[in-house]
């Protein structure tokens, strides 16, 4: 799973299908099997020959004829190319682009320590390889979440559950909610009510689920069971054009700029990854997902805990946590990211909560200041 990140367009949590075919005594005898693999899996980029190696195709086939070590070599090379923003499909990569105020790759890798100290571009400033963005209060107005998304989900819980009750997806949502509510009841969480057993009437189960979800939304709980269900409800809203993603006007321009500079941009939000993709895929500026390299939600941990940012750092595969810049509107999240070694900047937007005096973080009012 760590190696999936080396394949263009894929992240740690995505699924990558690589077909496996049987080996033969001679490579030219693999032709039919390889052709069938291409036909069956047109979107994949590689095929694994059992006990032999990996074949990668672009405009033509390239044989990686080695033993098992070849897997590690190829994927490690792919990951490095991906991290450096190089296009693997052509040898004409061009020069590594330099982000303003950031040392180039040549400066970091090919210059002696003494020379780096004398170079104005190698002045010890953090090397920003990745930017991780919060959503609410950072890319998107808080009012959009509190006044549009939350009410839409709350008002449509019953309708959604009734319409999709028998589907495997909704049954999985219900299973997660059952588990969460059982824990809430044990801990005496206000608003938690028992959910009837699976063999109870559908209407009884849905009524209990609606009551619990409404209480969770009212308390603004950042839990996976709630966020997963909300994401599925919002998906319907976006598909029917009842919902439209909203971001601040400076966000698209900044995303395009960072993308052009080779900086990888990720999202880390308490909303589900599905909800994140829906929001950025349906804005008045068009589909902004082309500028995003991946999505993180509470599956990696609470946003106010250091270990969550350590997990993100490990996932992104950077050399140092300081190569990641985290933008958020929440002081406690900035503290947690900083504790994990990341650089952190606090976004000051209309409607955001006031910051503590002497908080010690750089603040911005627009992404264009980054």
N, C-alpha and C positions, 0 to 999 in steps of 0.2 A: 504493500500500500504506500510506503514511503516513496517508491520509485514512480508511482503514477504521476507525480508532480512534474516529472521530466517530459511528459507528453503534452504537446501544445493543446491548450484549451481544457486541461484537466487539473483538478485540485485533489487535496488529500482525501476528501470525503466522496469523491466521484467514483463511478464505476467504469472500468476500462476492460473491454472484452478483447482478448488476444486468442484467436483460434489456434488449436494445437493439431498438427498433422503428424503422421508416422514418418519416420526416417526411412531412407532407402540407401542402397549401396553406392549409388552414383547421383550426383546433384541433378543431372539432366532428367532423371526419372521422377523428380519432384514436380515437374511442370504441371501435370494434371491436378495434383492435390493443391498446389499453390493457386492455380486458376479458380478452383472451386472455393478456396478460402476468400479470394478477392470478391467473387460473386456473392458469397453468403454474408460476408462482413465488409461491405464497401466503405464503411466509415472508419474502420480500424486502420492502424498504420504499421502493424507488424504481425507476423505469424511465427509461432514457436514450433520448430521441428523437434520432435521428441528425441531426447538424448543427443542433440546435435547443436542447435544454436538458434539464433533469431534472425529471420529475414525481414528487412524493412523495405517498404516500397514508397517511392515518390513518383517521379516520372519513369523510373525503371527499378528493377529489383537489385538489391545489394545483399550479397551473401555474407553473413557473419559466421564463418566456419571455424568455430572453436568449441571447446568443451564448456562446462557449466560456468566457468569464470567469465565467459563472454557476456552473460546476462548482466553481471555487476558492472563490467566495463562499459557496455553500451548505455545502460540506464544512468550510470554516473556521468558519462559524457553528455547525455541528453539533459540531465538536470543542470549541469554547469552551463550548457548553451542557453537553457531556458532562463536561468538566473541572470545571465549576462545580456539577455535580450537579443541573442543572435538567432538568425533564421537558419535552421538546420537544413533546409531544402536547397540551399545554394552556397557554393564556396565563397561567393562575393559578399562577405558579411559587412564590409565597410568599417569605418572607425567606430570605436566605442564613444557614444555621445557623453558629454560631461554636463551634469546638472549644475546650475549656477551655485557657486559656493561649495561644491563637492569635488573631491579629487577624482581624477579619472582612474580607470582600471589599471592603465599602464603605470600611473603614479603609485598605486597601492601595491602592484605585484612585481613590477620590473625595475624599480628604483631602489637603491640601497637605503638603509635607514638614515645614514648621514646625509645623502642627497635629498631625501624626503624632508628632512628638517630644514634644509635650505630653500626648498621649493615653496613658494607662496601658496600653491594649490594643495600642498600636503602639510597643512598647518595644524593637524590634529583634530579638525572639526569632524563631527560624526558623518559617516558615509551613508547617505540615505538610499538604500536599495529598494525598500518597500515602504508603502504608506498604508496604514490600517485605519479605516474610518468607522466611527460610530454613526448612527443614522439620526435618531431623535435629538433635535437641538444642535446637530452638527451639519448634516447634509440636508436635513428636512425640518421644517418648523414643528415644534412640539405640538402646536395646535392641530396640525394635520393628523397626528396620531391620536390625540385625546378627543378631538371634536369630530373626526371623520372615521378613522379606521376602527377604533375601539367601539363606538356606537354601532357601526355597521355590523361588526362581529356579534355584539351583544343582541342586537335586534333580529339577527338571522340564525341564531344557534338552533332554535327549535325547528325552523324550516329546513335548514341544512341537514340536521340529524334525521328528520323524518324522510326526506327525499333520498338520502344515501345510506340509510340504516343498515341495509343488508350487504353493502360493499365491504370488501376486505380492508380498504383504507379507513373507513369510518369505524369498523370494528376494532381496528388497531388503535384509533384515537380513543375509543371508549375504554379499551383495556388500560391505556396509559392513565386516563382520568380516574378509573377505578382505583388503581394503585396509589395515585396521588391523594385521592380522597380518603382512602384507608389510613394513610399516614397522617393526614390532617386531623382526622377524627381522634386518632391516638394522642395527638399533640394538643387537642382542644382548640384547633384553629376556628376562629369566628366565621360563620357562614357555611361551614362544611356540613352537609347532610348525607345520610347513608344512601347509597345507590342500590336499588333492588337487584336481586340475582339475575343471571343471564336468562333464566327460564320465566322471568316475570313478563308481564305485558309490555309491549313496546312503548306504549304511551307513558307507563309508570317510570320506565327507565329514562326516557327522554326528559320527563318533567324534573326528575332528580338531577340529571346532568345539567339541564338549563339552570337550575337553582345554584348549583356549584360553580358553573362557569361565570354566571353573573356576579357571584361573590368574589371570584378570583379576579375578574376584570375590575371590579370596584376597588379592590385592594391593590391593583396594579402589580400583580405578582409576576415575577420573572421565572416561570417554571416551564419546562419543556412540554408537559401535557397540555397546558393552555395554549402555548405558542404554536404548537403543531396544529391543533384544531383551528385556531384563528387563521393560520396560513391557508388551510383548505377552504375556509369560508370566504376569505378575501380573494382567493383564486377565482371563485365563482363571480365575485363582484367585478373583477378586472375583465373576465371573459365576457360578461354582459355589458361592459362599459358603464356600470354603475359606479365604479371607482377609477381614479386616475392617479398615477404616482406624482408626487410633488417634491421638488428639490429647489434649493435656493438658486437664483439666477447665475451665481458665480461657479456653481458646481460643475456643469458640463464643460465650461472653458478650462477649468483647472484639471479635470480628468483627462481632457484631450491633450493638454500640455504635458502632464506627467507621463501619459502614454507615449507621446512623441519622444520624450527624453529617456525612455526605457525604464522608468520607475514602475514597479508592479504595485497595483492598488488592490486592496482587499477590504471586505466589509466585516465588522464584528459588531453584532447587534443582539439584543435579547429576543428580537423577533426571529422566527424560524428562517432557515435558509431559503425556503420556498417563498416566504413573504418578502424577503430581501430581493430576490430575483424578480418578483412581480412588481415591486415598487420601481426598481431601476429599469425594468424592461418596458414600462408603460408610462412614460412622462411626456409632457408637452414638448420636450426637446428630442423626443424619439427614444429609441432603445439605447440606454447608456451601458448596458452589460458588456459591450465590446471593449470598454475601457477597464473592466474589472477582471482580476485574475482568480478570485475565489471568495468564498463566503464562510464566516464562522458564526455560530450561535451559541446558546448556553450549553450545548453538548460538550464544549471544551471547558466549561466551568463558569462560575459566577464572574461577572464583569468587574467586581470590586475586589477580586482575589488575585494575588500575585501569580499563583500557579497557572491560572488561565492564560496569562501572557507568556509564561514560560512554555506552555504547550504550543501556543501559536508560533513562538520563535523556533521551536524544534520542528514544527510542521513546515515553515517557510524555508528552512535550511540555510539561513544566513550564517556568515562566519561569526558575527557578534550581534547581540540584541540591539546594540546602539545603531545598527544599520536599518532598524525599523522605526518609523515615526508614527506615533499613534495620535489621532485627533479626536477629541471628545469634548463634551460640554460638562461632564461630571468630574468634579474635583477628586472624588474617591477613586474613580477609574484611572485618572491620570497618576495618582499616587501608586496604585497597584502596578501600572505599566512601567513606571519609573523604577519601582522596586525590582522588577524583572530585568532591568537594564535597558529598556527601550527609551527613546526620546519621546516626550509627550508635550503637546500643545493643546491649550484649552480654547474651544470655540465659543465666542460670545455672540449670541444671536438674539433677536427679539423674542421675548417670552421665556428665555432661559433663567434658571434660578441664579441668584447672586452668589458670587464666589467669596470664600473667606478672605479676610484682610491678610496681606502678606503671604499669599498662597505659594509664591515662588515659581510659578509657571509662566511661560510666554503665552500671551493671548492673541487671538486674531478675530477680526470681524468678517473676513472673507478668505476663501481658499486661495485667492490670487495673491495673498500676502505670504504664502508659504514658498 
